[in-house]
């Protein structure tokens, strides 16, 4: 069932799960696009300052981080297909309702649930993508993440258009996310069945091994390095996702309908770069592309921090998107190929480490913005992008893993 280097086309039995997991990544991006414009509205509705908003965003990261170790074990036990389906439904429902929360306490609790949906869906769909990629003779994970970015772009532009036509954000989000849940569940039935690779039932010894309690492994070596790079990648990406709209309304002075345009530019760049990212990885090499992308993201964040108006902010966001586009796909692809580490466990360990970027980022940016301003907070993000570049240079010197 593998695609070979002889040029033979992959069989339909393999193309179907690839199309299915691509659709799931697209739906994930649409979910995030539905969340971004809710952030400034929630801030205004509940009268939150930057510090209280950052705590709310922190709950998403806590939920995701709590769900990821468990998700890795669930994927190994039940297969990535079943857990991806569960995460798709949970994340969709969770991100349909934040703007309806009547109080700050209710918002905090609900965003904790939303984070658990993100963590579950992120680990499971990436584990499924890694399994599909193993049956091809070329990289495909970057293009999968490309469709995640396509979802972010399409969703952002669709929501901006709907808001300009006079529809309420609540109605647009409810209708859009409901449709995405239905599409995600339909695609989920055709995902690669990592839990059904063998036709014969497991032996008694295999059942006994599966039944043993599995401890969460402490990441070391390349897994640890990838996790740290991933932490910085998620922190910098989360700065655009969570604070780009607030930055547009605050220092830039844009209207609410335009609050998601910086994220739309970011998603457009991510989508374009990721869709060609597999060919770039095969030609340039994953580690070299990691360094180049990190350096470009650093330059983009400097432009973002100094942007005087919305067009300049969108241009800087576009540059950041090009730079960060392949960092996360490369991180997951390498994590799923480490010797003596099951793909799901490698992805889960790196993802759990990486999501500490979302854990650290929201309160740190909010705290800096409260005591200085958002421009100074994004200057600190620029410095962290530079650190990520240095670590990527170190990663390129390590001997490639199998």
Secondary structure, DSSP 8 states (H G I E B T S, - for coil): ----TT-----HHHHHHHHHHHHHHHHHHHHHHHHHHHHHHHHHHTT--HHHHHHHHHHHHHHHHHHHHHHHHHHHHH-HHHHHHHHHHHHHHHHHSGGG--SHHHHHHHHHHHHHHHHHHHHHHHHHHHHHHTTSSS--HHHHHHHHHHHHHHHHHHHHHHHHTT--HHHHHHHHHHHHHHHHHHHHTTS--TT---SS---HHHHHHHHS--------HHHHHHHHHHHHHHHHHHHHHHHHHHHHHTTS---GGGTTHHHHHHHHHHHHHHHTHHHHHHHH-HHHHHHHHHHHHHHHHHHHHH--SHHHHHHHHHHHHHHHHHHHHHHHHHHTT-TTS-HHHHHHHHHHHHTHHHHHHHHHHHHHHHHS-HHHHHHHHHHHHHHHHHHHHHHHTS----
